[in-house]
Amino acid sequence: MRLYCLAWILLPLLLLGARAAEAASYIIEDEHQSVVGEVQVVHSRWEETLLDIARRHGVGFEEIKRANPGVNEWVPGEGTEVLVPTRFVLPDVPRRGIVINLPEYRLYYFPETPPGEPRRVITHPVSIGRMDWDTPIGLHRITEMRRNPSWRPPDSVRAEYAAEGRRLPAVVPPGPDNPMGSRAMRLTLPSYLIHGTNRPEGVGMRVTAGCIRMYPEDVEALYELVSVGTEVRIINQPYKVGWNGHVMYLEAHPPLEEFAEEFAERSLTVLTEMVVAGTRERAAAVDWAGAEFIAGQARGVPAVMASLDQRSLPQADDEADTDEGLQELAMVIED
């Protein structure tokens, strides 16, 4: 079944790059706006997998899987409703350079803005390091950029291959067998890079040896925008809170496995502190029960949790803990 599904993935890939790159850019109207994009609902075709839909709309595997619990990722079926999580709360960090939030498997790039033009943010899904190959949290910079790079796997990776009875050469040249893809950007820690891939079906998962992996079309687009010296901030924010107009949203993701136990002990405290900080300068009606529900579901879909107008809040009822109820919470509230 997996091979059958991957065959369907490969056919449309050449048609997807321009659409994904175009859809990744959003205007930030003012300094108070911290939510961009819109949630979409599409209907799957009989030949599609969730991976097909994810790549077409610029999201990764874990993102679309979390947003659609109960939907078969390999065979969604003809006409199945699929929620595409293309609304994003911006991370709570300085808006400059590249920001990578590990729990949501997503990269944000804040380009410098020419005078007189609105600010923008460009965002792409990424893969991150496996639990035993952590992607390093902290502030880094791009130190080297290469087109069509060769891959020199570290000794630890070669040893892992050897333990599985596979031989990995000291240098893998550019080409279809190179897991670095067509572009690579080395970070301050020289063993870690942002790069493309020859296996795009794995984007949006925790599958790398610590590097940041991107769709081929996304890494090529980003490569043209950044330069040596660009700041790269890697963060760990399972919860994000932000305003769009008079409405506050909460976006919640499951914590990384190695932080899960610690985070579970203080998740409610973190949530409370974020909401209090978000409403300090704007007195808002907060749906605390809804906020706890959204945080508990951790589907990665920004949902309304507070408003300057009480009437704008979703009304709690017996359906609040249903999938339909969560989609109701995630709907856009217009002025």
C-alpha positions in Angstrom: 0.0 0.0 0.0 2.8 2.4 0.9 4.5 1.9 -2.5 1.2 2.3 -4.3 0.6 5.6 -2.5 4.1 6.9 -3.1 3.6 6.3 -6.8 0.7 8.7 -6.8 2.8 11.2 -5.0 5.6 11.3 -7.6 3.4 12.1 -10.6 2.2 15.6 -9.7 5.4 16.9 -8.0 6.6 19.0 -10.9 3.4 20.9 -10.9 3.4 21.8 -7.2 6.5 23.9 -6.7 5.3 27.3 -7.9 1.9 27.0 -6.2 3.4 26.0 -2.8 6.0 28.8 -2.9 3.4 31.4 -3.8 1.0 30.4 -1.1 3.7 30.6 1.6 3.9 34.4 1.7 1.7 36.5 3.9 1.5 40.3 4.6 1.6 41.5 8.2 -0.6 44.5 8.2 0.6 46.1 11.5 2.7 45.3 14.5 -0.3 44.0 16.5 -1.1 41.3 13.9 0.3 37.9 14.9 -2.0 35.6 12.9 -1.8 35.0 9.2 -3.5 32.8 6.6 -6.8 31.0 6.5 -8.0 27.5 7.4 -9.2 25.7 4.4 -11.5 22.7 3.9 -11.0 20.6 0.7 -12.4 17.4 -0.5 -10.1 14.6 -1.4 -10.1 12.8 -4.8 -10.1 9.0 -4.9 -6.4 8.8 -6.0 -5.1 11.3 -3.4 -3.3 10.7 -0.1 -3.1 13.2 2.7 0.5 13.7 1.6 -0.6 14.9 -1.8 -3.0 17.4 -0.3 -0.4 18.6 2.3 2.2 19.3 -0.3 -0.2 21.0 -2.7 -1.1 23.5 0.1 2.3 23.9 1.6 1.9 21.9 4.8 3.8 18.8 6.2 2.7 15.3 7.1 2.3 15.8 10.9 0.5 19.1 10.4 -2.2 17.6 8.2 -2.4 14.4 10.1 -3.0 16.2 13.5 -5.6 18.5 11.9 -7.6 15.5 10.6 -7.8 12.7 13.3 -9.7 9.7 12.0 -8.8 10.4 8.3 -6.8 7.6 6.7 -3.6 9.3 5.6 -3.0 6.9 2.7 -6.5 6.4 1.5 -8.8 9.3 2.6 -11.4 8.3 0.0 -13.3 10.1 -2.6 -15.0 13.3 -1.3 -13.6 13.2 2.2 -13.5 16.5 3.9 -9.9 17.4 4.8 -9.0 20.4 7.0 -5.9 22.1 5.7 -4.1 24.0 8.6 -3.0 27.0 6.7 -3.7 29.6 9.4 -0.7 30.3 11.6 0.0 32.1 14.8 3.4 33.7 14.5 6.0 32.6 17.1 6.6 34.8 20.0 10.1 35.9 19.1 11.8 38.8 17.3 10.5 38.9 13.7 13.8 38.8 11.8 15.6 36.2 9.8 14.6 32.6 10.0 12.6 31.1 12.9 12.0 27.4 13.2 9.5 26.1 15.8 10.2 22.5 16.4 6.9 21.3 17.8 5.0 22.5 14.8 7.6 21.3 12.2 7.5 24.8 10.6 9.9 27.5 9.4 9.1 31.2 9.3 11.2 33.7 7.4 10.9 37.4 8.0 12.5 39.2 5.1 13.8 42.8 5.5 11.2 45.2 4.3 12.0 48.1 1.9 10.8 51.5 3.0 7.1 52.0 2.3 6.3 48.4 1.8 4.3 46.2 4.3 6.1 43.5 6.3 5.8 39.9 5.1 6.4 36.5 6.5 7.1 33.4 4.4 6.5 30.0 6.0 7.2 26.4 5.0 6.9 23.0 6.6 10.1 21.2 7.7 11.3 17.9 9.0 13.4 17.9 12.2 15.8 15.6 14.1 14.7 12.3 15.6 14.6 12.1 19.4 18.1 10.6 19.4 19.4 13.2 16.9 18.0 16.4 18.3 17.8 19.6 16.3 19.7 22.2 18.4 17.5 24.9 20.0 19.1 28.3 20.1 20.3 31.2 18.0 22.4 30.4 15.0 23.4 31.9 11.6 23.9 30.7 8.1 27.6 30.3 7.5 27.7 28.6 4.1 25.4 28.1 1.1 25.7 25.6 -1.6 23.8 24.6 -4.8 23.8 20.9 -5.6 25.9 20.0 -2.6 27.7 16.7 -2.0 26.7 14.9 1.2 29.5 13.8 3.6 27.6 11.8 6.2 29.0 11.9 9.7 30.6 8.8 11.2 27.6 8.3 13.5 25.2 8.1 10.5 27.6 5.7 8.6 27.7 3.5 11.7 24.0 3.4 11.9 23.8 2.3 8.2 26.5 -0.3 8.8 24.5 -1.7 11.8 21.6 -2.3 9.4 23.9 -4.0 6.9 24.0 -1.1 4.5 27.1 0.6 3.2 27.2 4.3 3.0 30.0 6.0 1.1 32.1 8.7 2.6 30.8 11.2 0.0 27.5 11.0 -1.8 27.7 13.2 -5.0 24.9 15.5 -6.2 22.0 13.7 -7.9 18.8 11.8 -7.2 20.5 9.6 -4.5 21.7 12.6 -2.5 19.4 13.2 0.6 20.6 16.9 0.7 18.6 17.7 -2.4 19.5 20.7 -4.6 20.3 23.4 -1.9 22.0 23.4 1.5 22.6 26.2 4.0 25.1 25.3 6.8 24.5 26.7 10.3 26.9 28.0 13.0 27.1 24.5 14.3 28.7 22.9 11.2 27.0 19.5 11.5 23.6 21.1 11.1 22.1 22.4 7.9 18.8 23.5 6.3 18.6 21.6 3.1 16.3 20.0 0.5 15.6 16.3 0.1 15.3 13.5 -2.4 12.4 12.1 -0.4 9.8 14.8 -0.1 7.2 12.5 1.3 9.1 12.7 4.6 8.8 16.5 5.0 6.9 17.4 8.1 8.1 14.5 10.2 10.7 13.8 12.8 13.1 11.8 10.6 16.4 13.6 10.2 19.8 13.3 11.9 19.3 16.8 13.3 19.1 18.9 10.1 16.2 20.9 8.9 14.7 19.3 5.8 12.4 21.1 3.3 10.4 20.4 0.2 12.6 20.8 -2.9 10.6 23.8 -4.2 10.5 25.4 -0.8 14.3 25.2 -0.1 15.0 26.6 -3.6 12.7 29.5 -3.0 14.2 30.3 0.4 17.8 29.9 -0.9 17.2 32.9 -3.2 16.0 35.1 -0.3 18.7 34.5 2.4 22.4 35.0 2.6 25.4 34.1 4.7 24.9 35.7 8.0 21.1 35.4 8.1 19.9 34.7 11.6 18.4 31.3 12.3 16.5 31.0 15.6 15.4 27.5 16.6 12.7 27.5 19.3 10.4 25.2 21.2 6.9 26.7 21.5 4.1 24.1 21.7 1.6 26.8 22.4 1.3 30.1 20.5 -1.2 32.9 21.3 -1.8 35.8 19.0 -4.2 38.5 17.9 -5.9 39.1 14.6 -8.1 42.2 14.7 -10.3 42.0 17.8 -9.9 38.2 18.2 -7.2 36.2 20.0 -6.3 32.8 18.8 -4.6 29.8 20.5 -2.5 27.3 18.4 -1.5 24.2 20.3 0.9 21.4 19.2 2.0 18.3 21.1 5.3 18.9 22.9 8.4 17.1 21.6 8.7 13.7 23.1 11.7 14.4 25.2 9.9 17.4 26.8 6.5 15.8 27.1 6.7 14.8 30.8 8.1 18.2 31.9 5.6 20.1 29.8 2.6 18.1 31.0 3.4 19.2 34.6 3.2 22.9 33.7 1.2 23.1 30.5 -1.8 24.8 32.2 0.6 27.3 33.8 2.2 28.1 30.5 -1.2 28.5 28.9 -2.4 30.8 31.7 0.7 33.0 31.5 0.4 33.3 27.7 -3.2 34.3 27.9 -2.6 36.8 30.7 0.3 38.3 28.7 -1.8 38.5 25.6 -4.6 40.3 27.3 -2.5 42.7 29.5 -2.9 45.6 27.1 -6.2 44.6 25.6 -8.9 43.6 28.1 -10.7 40.7 26.5 -13.3 38.1 27.3 -11.5 34.8 27.5 -13.1 31.4 26.9 -11.0 29.5 29.4 -12.9 26.2 28.9 -12.4 26.5 25.2 -8.7 27.4 25.7 -8.2 24.2 27.8 -10.0 22.2 25.2 -7.9 23.5 22.3 -4.7 22.9 24.3 -5.8 19.4 25.1 -6.6 18.5 21.5 -3.3 19.9 20.3 -4.3 19.7 16.6 -2.2 22.7 15.5 -5.3 24.6 14.2 -5.5 28.1 15.6 -8.8 28.6 17.3 -10.6 31.5 18.9 -10.1 31.7 22.7 -10.6 35.4 23.5 -12.2 38.5 22.0 -12.7 42.1 22.7 -16.4 41.4 22.2 -18.0 38.7 24.3 -20.5 38.1 21.5 -17.7 37.0 19.2 -16.7 34.0 21.3 -18.0 30.5 20.2 -20.8 29.4 22.5 -20.0 26.3 24.5 -22.5 23.4 24.2 -22.7 19.7 24.3 -20.8 19.5 21.0 -17.8 21.3 22.4 -15.7 18.1 22.6 -16.6 16.9 19.2 -14.6 17.3 16.0 -17.4 19.5 14.6 -17.1 21.7 17.7 -13.4 22.2 17.2 -13.9 23.2 13.6 -16.5 25.7 14.8 -13.9 27.1 17.2 -11.4 27.4 14.3 -13.7 29.4 12.0 -12.6 33.0 11.2 -14.6 35.6 13.1 -15.0 38.7 10.9 -15.5 42.3 12.2 
